[in-house]
Amino acid sequence: MNLKLEALPNYRIAYVRQVGPYGPHNKQAMETLKQWAAKNHLLTESAILFGIAQDNPETTPPEHCRYDACIVISKDAPADEAISEAELPGGQYVMCTIKHTAEDIQQAWMELFPAIQKSGYQMDNRPILERYTVNLLNDELCELCVPVTPLSLESK
């Protein structure tokens, strides 16, 4: 597994939230976001999209799981009542580029956390992100972005 460390800035995002079991409805949330973004001329070659699973499905009942389909918007973009807005916190993330298939994503999740720990980091409490750009989408890829901090001496 090829991991890289990247510092992400704080981003202002517009998002569509889907509440319920993770799966096909997440794709519908992303499609709704893309339609809004296209209508507002935001779906450009430089657009950055994120998928954020806000809850751990192993500890949160499926009907309460939250998924946010997001697009980065400029700090001076006008507010739009048709969509939610928030700030996505930046910081250090371990990044892994994978094929955007259910099988490859599942395999990556099984390998990712042990690989992060071996590299001297641990996950922190910011959300895990799936990052998409036009180039990644054209190649049917996505980036998993896991927020990390260095392992403390006590946990090594």
Order of alpha helices (4+ residues) and beta strands (2+ residues): beta-beta-alpha-beta-beta-beta-beta-alpha-beta-beta-alpha-beta
